[in-house]
Amino acid sequence: MKNIIYILLTLLLSSCFYEAVYNFDKEDLAWMEPYDKRDTIIFASEEGMDTMIVDNKTLHDDHNVLFVPDEGTSVYNANGHIQNVVFHNKAHFECELMIVKKNEKVMELYLLFKERALMFVDKHELQMTTIVVDGVEYDDAIIVDDSNSQPLHNALYYCDYFIWSKSKGLLEYKYRNGEVYTFYKKLQYKRKD
C-alpha cells in the first residue's frame, strides 16, 4: 500500500512542475527597452506628422517560476509584447513587437507595421544591417520589405517597408503612396505621484 501511495504522490508532484523553463537573457530583453507604456512617438515627413502611442507593454519572464499553472503546458517560455497605435491623418492602425524564448538558444521575433509583418524568426537568423536615419547611425536595424515579408490581409493598405532598430524601435516607414515618415522625437509618459 505504501508503494502505491509513493507512486501516486510522485506522479502528482511531477505533474505540478515545469519540465523546462526558458527565460530571456540581457540581449533578448534589449528588444523591449525602446518603449514604455503610454510613450508617444512622433514621425515626420514632408507631408505632415504621424503619432504613435504605446498602448500596452507586457513582459512575462519569471525567474522564480516553479509550479505549472493551469495553462495546458509543462514548458515555461518567457514572452514580451509591445502594442502601439499609429495615427495617420484620420486613420489609425497597429504596430507591434513580440518576442518568445523558445529554448536556451532560440528567441523568436515578430514585427508588424501597417499590415506588413516579419513573422516569427530565430533572432540569430535575422539580417541586421547598419543604416543612417536622419543623420544617426544604427548598427542593429532590420529592414522589413518584400525581401523578407509580405502583407497580411489587405494589399491596398500595407506599407512598402519599415525599419526597426533593436535599440530605438521604429525608425522609418514608407506608405504605398510614396510618403516616407522618419522618427522625429519620443515623448515619455511622466507619471504623476
Backbone as CSV, one residue per row, in Angstrom:
resi,resn,N_x,N_y,N_z,CA_x,CA_y,CA_z,C_x,C_y,C_z
1,MET,0.813,-1.198,0.000,0.000,0.000,0.000,0.857,1.262,0.000
2,LYS,1.983,1.204,0.774,2.871,2.363,0.823,3.450,2.666,-0.553
3,ASN,3.776,1.622,-1.316,4.342,1.819,-2.659,3.360,2.534,-3.575
4,ILE,2.100,2.180,-3.496,1.071,2.832,-4.315,0.942,4.296,-3.941
5,ILE,0.979,4.595,-2.640,0.892,5.988,-2.191,2.105,6.774,-2.685
6,TYR,3.312,6.192,-2.588,4.517,6.875,-3.076,4.457,7.121,-4.584
7,ILE,3.982,6.137,-5.304,3.859,6.283,-6.766,2.867,7.387,-7.104
8,LEU,1.708,7.374,-6.441,0.698,8.411,-6.699,1.212,9.797,-6.315
9,LEU,1.904,9.889,-5.181,2.461,11.167,-4.733,3.532,11.657,-5.707
10,THR,4.381,10.763,-6.187,5.416,11.120,-7.155,4.801,11.611,-8.459
11,LEU,3.791,10.909,-8.948,3.102,11.335,-10.176,2.426,12.683,-9.999
12,LEU,1.808,12.891,-8.881,1.126,14.146,-8.612,2.120,15.300,-8.571
13,LEU,3.210,15.128,-7.823,4.200,16.207,-7.717,4.926,16.463,-9.027
14,SER,5.253,15.403,-9.757,5.969,15.602,-11.018,5.106,16.284,-12.063
15,SER,3.808,16.153,-11.974,2.939,16.796,-12.945,2.667,18.260,-12.592
16,CYS,3.138,18.720,-11.436,2.908,20.098,-10.995,4.098,21.013,-11.260
17,PHE,5.179,20.479,-11.782,6.383,21.267,-12.020,6.620,21.415,-13.523
18,TYR,7.230,22.529,-13.903,7.621,22.699,-15.304,8.722,21.703,-15.656
19,GLU,8.632,21.127,-16.843,9.699,20.256,-17.332,10.881,21.075,-17.809
20,ALA,10.596,22.280,-18.334,11.653,23.168,-18.810,11.202,24.616,-18.634
21,VAL,12.164,25.474,-18.298,11.897,26.903,-18.124,12.901,27.665,-18.976
22,TYR,12.394,28.525,-19.871,13.252,29.310,-20.760,13.000,30.792,-20.519
23,ASN,14.004,31.450,-19.938,13.923,32.877,-19.651,14.786,33.670,-20.627
24,PHE,14.481,34.963,-20.740,15.256,35.852,-21.598,16.613,36.147,-20.965
25,ASP,17.608,36.350,-21.828,18.879,36.881,-21.350,18.886,38.395,-21.603
26,LYS,19.953,39.052,-21.209,20.032,40.521,-21.319,19.898,40.985,-22.773
27,GLU,20.515,40.245,-23.681,20.449,40.594,-25.107,19.019,40.486,-25.638
28,ASP,18.296,39.470,-25.221,16.897,39.305,-25.631,16.048,40.474,-25.133
29,LEU,16.239,40.837,-23.878,15.423,41.885,-23.269,15.645,43.260,-23.888
30,ALA,16.766,43.439,-24.588,17.035,44.730,-25.242,15.941,45.090,-26.250
31,TRP,15.258,44.088,-26.824,14.170,44.360,-27.773,13.006,45.080,-27.104
32,MET,12.843,44.917,-25.794,11.716,45.506,-25.073,12.010,46.909,-24.542
33,GLU,13.254,47.349,-24.594,13.650,48.590,-23.943,13.253,49.897,-24.630
34,PRO,13.084,49.964,-25.948,12.825,51.279,-26.553,11.545,51.972,-26.090
35,TYR,10.530,51.213,-25.688,9.239,51.820,-25.378,8.721,51.419,-24.015
36,ASP,8.034,52.364,-23.384,7.276,52.109,-22.168,5.822,52.462,-22.429
37,LYS,4.945,51.850,-21.661,3.518,52.100,-21.836,3.234,53.605,-21.727
38,ARG,2.424,54.081,-22.640,1.971,55.472,-22.739,2.995,56.431,-23.334
39,ASP,4.159,55.944,-23.783,5.074,56.815,-24.527,4.386,57.264,-25.805
40,THR,4.745,58.448,-26.279,4.241,58.967,-27.551,5.438,59.225,-28.451
41,ILE,5.386,58.695,-29.663,6.490,58.846,-30.605,5.965,59.577,-31.833
42,ILE,6.698,60.585,-32.258,6.301,61.404,-33.410,7.185,61.042,-34.598
43,PHE,6.553,60.861,-35.760,7.257,60.611,-37.015,6.913,61.741,-37.976
44,ALA,7.920,62.244,-38.680,7.698,63.404,-39.547,8.052,63.081,-40.989
45,SER,7.356,63.765,-41.905,7.654,63.696,-43.334,7.379,65.072,-43.918
46,GLU,7.606,65.226,-45.215,7.274,66.488,-45.880,5.771,66.704,-45.907
47,GLU,4.995,65.635,-45.796,3.536,65.718,-45.877,2.868,65.990,-44.530
48,GLY,3.593,65.817,-43.419,2.991,66.048,-42.113,3.618,65.188,-41.039
49,MET,2.825,64.881,-40.011,3.326,64.095,-38.882,2.355,62.974,-38.538
50,ASP,2.921,61.839,-38.108,2.163,60.723,-37.562,2.499,60.626,-36.078
51,THR,1.553,60.125,-35.313,1.751,59.944,-33.877,1.557,58.469,-33.540
52,MET,2.500,57.917,-32.796,2.388,56.542,-32.328,2.335,56.558,-30.801
53,ILE,1.364,55.864,-30.250,1.210,55.773,-28.800,1.399,54.322,-28.379
54,VAL,2.225,54.122,-27.360,2.438,52.782,-26.835,1.229,52.443,-25.971
55,ASP,0.394,51.572,-26.508,-0.887,51.236,-25.890,-0.738,50.209,-24.773
56,ASN,0.183,49.262,-24.960,0.332,48.199,-23.968,1.737,47.618,-24.061
57,LYS,2.272,47.249,-22.918,3.577,46.580,-22.860,3.502,45.528,-21.772
58,THR,3.751,44.279,-22.140,3.732,43.193,-21.167,5.008,42.377,-21.294
59,LEU,5.488,41.906,-20.164,6.670,41.059,-20.135,6.424,39.951,-19.122
60,HIS,6.529,38.711,-19.572,6.380,37.535,-18.715,7.718,36.805,-18.742
61,ASP,8.529,37.049,-17.722,9.888,36.498,-17.661,10.216,36.180,-16.203
62,ASP,9.465,35.279,-15.618,9.574,34.952,-14.205,10.731,33.979,-13.967
63,HIS,11.733,34.442,-13.240,12.894,33.582,-12.959,12.685,32.714,-11.727
64,ASN,11.593,32.930,-11.026,11.309,32.135,-9.831,10.168,31.152,-10.058
65,VAL,9.808,30.948,-11.311,8.688,30.072,-11.615,9.061,28.625,-11.265
66,LEU,8.126,27.926,-10.683,8.368,26.549,-10.298,7.185,25.655,-10.655
67,PHE,6.007,26.044,-10.202,4.836,25.218,-10.420,4.139,25.572,-11.726
68,VAL,3.566,24.581,-12.349,2.841,24.759,-13.604,1.446,25.294,-13.294
69,PRO,1.111,26.502,-13.789,-0.273,26.942,-13.649,-1.143,26.164,-14.632
70,ASP,-2.420,26.289,-14.518,-3.332,25.542,-15.388,-3.395,26.203,-16.755
71,GLU,-2.349,25.984,-17.581,-2.325,26.560,-18.930,-2.050,25.514,-20.004
72,GLY,-2.096,24.263,-19.629,-2.020,23.181,-20.605,-0.638,22.909,-21.165
73,THR,0.407,23.382,-20.505,1.753,23.119,-20.992,2.684,22.912,-19.804
74,SER,3.726,22.130,-20.005,4.688,21.894,-18.932,6.013,22.604,-19.215
75,VAL,6.013,23.505,-20.203,7.200,24.277,-20.550,6.879,25.757,-20.362
76,TYR,7.774,26.475,-19.678,7.599,27.918,-19.479,8.461,28.648,-20.507
77,ASN,7.813,29.385,-21.400,8.506,30.198,-22.401,8.279,31.664,-22.066
78,ALA,9.339,32.374,-21.701,9.218,33.805,-21.438,8.726,34.489,-22.715
79,ASN,7.935,35.560,-22.551,7.450,36.281,-23.725,7.221,37.739,-23.374
80,GLY,7.309,38.574,-24.398,7.084,40.004,-24.234,6.324,40.541,-25.429
81,HIS,5.556,41.607,-25.197,4.713,42.163,-26.251,4.596,43.668,-26.069
82,ILE,4.802,44.405,-27.130,4.577,45.848,-27.132,3.576,46.140,-28.229
83,GLN,2.466,46.748,-27.855,1.412,47.078,-28.821,1.292,48.591,-28.924
84,ASN,1.418,49.088,-30.142,1.355,50.518,-30.413,0.189,50.816,-31.346
85,VAL,-0.315,52.040,-31.258,-1.331,52.509,-32.190,-0.750,53.721,-32.914
86,VAL,-0.766,53.674,-34.253,-0.250,54.772,-35.071,-1.425,55.536,-35.655
87,PHE,-1.386,56.852,-35.496,-2.428,57.721,-36.035,-1.859,58.459,-37.239
88,HIS,-2.498,58.256,-38.398,-2.085,58.880,-39.653,-3.315,59.565,-40.241
89,ASN,-3.278,60.889,-40.309,-4.454,61.665,-40.733,-5.651,61.249,-39.875
90,LYS,-6.723,60.758,-40.479,-7.895,60.336,-39.698,-7.933,58.831,-39.459
91,ALA,-6.918,58.132,-39.920,-6.872,56.674,-39.763,-5.946,56.293,-38.610
92,HIS,-6.098,55.059,-38.139,-5.174,54.518,-37.155,-4.993,53.015,-37.420
93,PHE,-3.846,52.493,-37.030,-3.542,51.084,-37.255,-2.533,50.618,-36.220
94,GLU,-2.304,49.305,-36.184,-1.435,48.702,-35.179,0.019,48.612,-35.631
95,CYS,0.882,48.673,-34.643,2.317,48.420,-34.810,2.709,47.585,-33.594
96,GLU,3.309,46.422,-33.817,3.582,45.510,-32.700,4.975,44.915,-32.754
97,LEU,5.455,44.540,-31.569,6.648,43.734,-31.420,6.302,42.622,-30.434
98,MET,6.713,41.404,-30.750,6.512,40.291,-29.828,7.761,39.424,-29.849
99,ILE,8.205,38.997,-28.661,9.342,38.089,-28.553,8.941,36.899,-27.686
100,VAL,9.472,35.722,-28.037,9.183,34.496,-27.291,10.474,33.694,-27.180
101,LYS,10.841,33.302,-25.975,12.026,32.467,-25.774,11.613,31.014,-25.977
102,LYS,12.058,30.400,-27.059,11.639,29.041,-27.408,12.468,27.966,-26.702
103,ASN,13.766,28.203,-26.568,14.641,27.301,-25.820,15.885,28.090,-25.425
104,GLU,16.921,27.419,-24.919,18.098,28.151,-24.441,18.747,29.010,-25.518
105,LYS,18.679,28.583,-26.767,19.389,29.291,-27.832,18.499,30.072,-28.784
106,VAL,17.206,29.828,-28.773,16.328,30.425,-29.783,15.315,31.386,-29.162
107,MET,15.337,32.622,-29.634,14.298,33.581,-29.309,13.634,33.979,-30.619
108,GLU,12.318,33.864,-30.671,11.594,34.234,-31.888,11.144,35.676,-31.789
109,LEU,11.068,36.325,-32.956,10.735,37.740,-33.045,9.623,37.936,-34.054
110,TYR,8.671,38.808,-33.722,7.567,39.148,-34.611,7.452,40.662,-34.636
111,LEU,7.475,41.251,-35.837,7.300,42.690,-36.017,6.154,42.931,-36.984
112,LEU,5.281,43.871,-36.653,4.138,44.209,-37.506,4.019,45.713,-37.604
113,PHE,3.823,46.204,-38.828,3.519,47.611,-39.055,2.614,47.711,-40.275
114,LYS,1.460,48.273,-40.094,0.504,48.539,-41.168,0.379,47.375,-42.149
115,GLU,-0.084,46.248,-41.656,-0.376,45.052,-42.459,0.858,44.372,-43.065
116,ARG,2.058,44.837,-42.734,3.271,44.134,-43.176,3.924,43.542,-41.932
117,ALA,4.224,42.243,-41.978,4.765,41.583,-40.793,5.981,40.741,-41.115
118,LEU,6.965,40.829,-40.247,8.081,39.901,-40.242,7.693,38.851,-39.209
119,MET,7.336,37.680,-39.678,6.804,36.650,-38.793,7.927,36.044,-37.959
120,PHE,7.544,35.160,-37.062,8.493,34.575,-36.138,9.729,34.032,-36.846
121,VAL,10.862,34.532,-36.431,12.138,34.039,-36.938,13.089,33.935,-35.757
122,ASP,14.047,33.046,-35.862,15.088,32.927,-34.857,15.933,34.194,-34.926
123,LYS,16.174,34.838,-33.787,16.914,36.101,-33.781,18.307,35.957,-34.387
124,HIS,18.888,34.766,-34.347,20.218,34.552,-34.905,20.196,34.518,-36.440
125,GLU,19.023,34.343,-37.024,18.895,34.312,-38.476,18.534,35.675,-39.061
126,LEU,18.310,36.668,-38.208,17.936,37.991,-38.696,19.066,38.640,-39.476
127,GLN,18.696,39.333,-40.505,19.667,40.076,-41.294,19.724,41.506,-40.752
128,MET,20.527,41.716,-39.721,20.705,43.048,-39.153,21.629,43.834,-40.068
129,THR,21.362,45.123,-40.158,22.158,45.958,-41.043,22.466,47.280,-40.357
130,THR,23.481,47.955,-40.840,23.798,49.300,-40.368,23.130,50.283,-41.309
131,ILE,22.447,51.258,-40.733,21.701,52.214,-41.546,21.788,53.587,-40.886
132,VAL,21.760,54.632,-41.700,21.747,56.003,-41.196,20.361,56.569,-41.437
133,VAL,19.715,56.991,-40.344,18.387,57.596,-40.422,18.471,58.973,-39.776
134,ASP,18.195,60.000,-40.546,18.211,61.375,-40.067,19.544,61.739,-39.409
135,GLY,20.642,61.290,-40.038,21.981,61.626,-39.567,22.511,60.775,-38.427
136,VAL,21.736,59.808,-37.935,22.176,58.943,-36.841,22.383,57.526,-37.377
137,GLU,23.523,56.928,-37.033,23.825,55.570,-37.498,23.343,54.535,-36.482
138,TYR,22.664,53.521,-36.980,22.194,52.396,-36.168,22.788,51.127,-36.759
139,ASP,23.428,50.318,-35.920,24.029,49.074,-36.420,23.193,47.847,-36.071
140,ASP,21.960,48.083,-35.606,21.092,46.977,-35.178,19.718,47.071,-35.842
141,ALA,19.695,47.457,-37.108,18.425,47.702,-37.802,17.998,46.507,-38.649
142,ILE,16.692,46.385,-38.790,16.087,45.383,-39.670,15.203,46.144,-40.653
143,ILE,15.415,45.912,-41.926,14.548,46.494,-42.947,13.521,45.426,-43.314
144,VAL,12.257,45.714,-43.068,11.183,44.756,-43.345,10.501,45.206,-44.628
145,ASP,10.725,44.444,-45.706,10.194,44.804,-47.027,9.821,43.526,-47.785
146,ASP,9.704,43.623,-49.096,9.306,42.457,-49.897,10.310,41.314,-49.838
147,SER,11.557,41.590,-49.460,12.571,40.533,-49.433,12.398,39.563,-48.266
148,ASN,11.726,40.005,-47.195,11.609,39.131,-46.021,10.206,39.097,-45.414
149,SER,9.237,39.721,-46.076,7.882,39.744,-45.517,6.862,39.914,-46.632
150,GLN,5.611,39.813,-46.249,4.536,40.058,-47.196,3.366,40.666,-46.441
151,PRO,2.475,41.356,-47.157,1.303,41.923,-46.492,0.432,40.818,-45.899
152,LEU,-0.223,41.131,-44.785,-1.043,40.131,-44.107,-2.434,39.978,-44.704
153,HIS,-3.188,41.072,-44.760,-4.597,40.956,-45.129,-4.941,41.702,-46.416
154,ASN,-4.992,43.003,-46.325,-5.486,43.801,-47.433,-4.332,44.468,-48.170
155,ALA,-4.087,44.040,-49.382,-2.965,44.551,-50.170,-3.079,46.048,-50.450
156,LEU,-4.248,46.625,-50.302,-4.413,48.060,-50.565,-3.833,48.919,-49.452
157,TYR,-3.689,48.379,-48.257,-3.356,49.208,-47.102,-2.002,48.924,-46.462
158,TYR,-1.186,48.099,-47.044,0.092,47.819,-46.418,1.122,48.897,-46.759
159,CYS,2.238,48.893,-46.026,3.318,49.832,-46.318,4.349,49.141,-47.209
160,ASP,5.161,49.941,-47.897,6.213,49.376,-48.752,7.335,48.762,-47.917
161,TYR,7.736,49.466,-46.871,8.772,48.947,-45.975,8.685,49.671,-44.643
162,PHE,9.297,49.071,-43.627,9.562,49.782,-42.384,10.905,49.322,-41.840
163,ILE,11.532,50.194,-41.055,12.846,49.910,-40.481,12.706,49.916,-38.962
164,TRP,13.167,48.829,-38.333,13.084,48.698,-36.879,14.487,48.512,-36.321
165,SER,14.825,49.292,-35.317,16.106,49.168,-34.630,15.880,48.495,-33.281
166,LYS,16.734,47.562,-32.948,16.628,46.875,-31.662,16.756,47.877,-30.507
167,SER,17.615,48.867,-30.645,17.857,49.815,-29.560,16.908,51.011,-29.557
168,LYS,16.301,51.339,-30.694,15.491,52.557,-30.807,14.022,52.292,-31.107
169,GLY,13.697,51.124,-31.671,12.326,50.831,-32.077,12.105,51.220,-33.537
170,LEU,10.896,51.636,-33.856,10.546,52.002,-35.228,11.293,53.277,-35.628
171,LEU,12.033,53.197,-36.751,12.828,54.341,-37.208,12.212,55.064,-38.393
172,GLU,11.692,54.274,-39.346,11.209,54.886,-40.586,10.258,53.923,-41.274
173,TYR,9.343,54.485,-42.082,8.431,53.661,-42.866,7.981,54.438,-44.088
174,LYS,7.552,53.663,-45.094,7.105,54.270,-46.351,5.738,53.709,-46.707
175,TYR,4.779,54.625,-46.891,3.449,54.234,-47.336,3.473,53.936,-48.829
176,ARG,2.467,53.264,-49.308,2.411,52.888,-50.723,2.312,54.093,-51.646
177,ASN,1.826,55.242,-51.139,1.728,56.440,-51.973,3.055,57.193,-52.076
178,GLY,4.114,56.650,-51.463,5.444,57.246,-51.560,5.848,58.101,-50.370
179,GLU,4.940,58.396,-49.464,5.268,59.206,-48.293,6.196,58.427,-47.362
180,VAL,7.309,59.040,-46.973,8.269,58.428,-46.056,8.233,59.200,-44.740
181,TYR,8.007,58.478,-43.652,7.971,59.075,-42.320,9.161,58.570,-41.509
182,THR,9.849,59.502,-40.838,11.060,59.202,-40.096,10.881,59.604,-38.630
183,PHE,11.511,58.841,-37.750,11.468,59.158,-36.324,11.860,60.615,-36.106
184,TYR,11.033,61.339,-35.338,11.302,62.739,-35.036,11.649,62.912,-33.555
185,LYS,10.748,62.461,-32.662,11.063,62.520,-31.238,10.128,61.614,-30.436
186,LYS,10.586,61.302,-29.220,9.804,60.474,-28.305,9.461,61.314,-27.079
187,LEU,8.195,61.281,-26.710,7.729,61.954,-25.509,7.402,60.879,-24.474
188,GLN,8.196,60.832,-23.413,7.988,59.796,-22.405,6.866,60.196,-21.466
189,TYR,6.066,59.217,-21.122,4.965,59.441,-20.184,5.550,59.643,-18.796
190,LYS,5.169,60.736,-18.166,5.616,61.017,-16.800,4.452,60.801,-15.864
191,ARG,4.628,59.885,-14.965,3.576,59.536,-14.017,3.463,60.605,-12.932
192,LYS,2.255,60.997,-12.613,2.019,61.965,-11.542,1.812,61.220,-10.243
193,ASP,2.666,61.507,-9.273,2.540,60.821,-7.973,1.856,61.689,-6.955
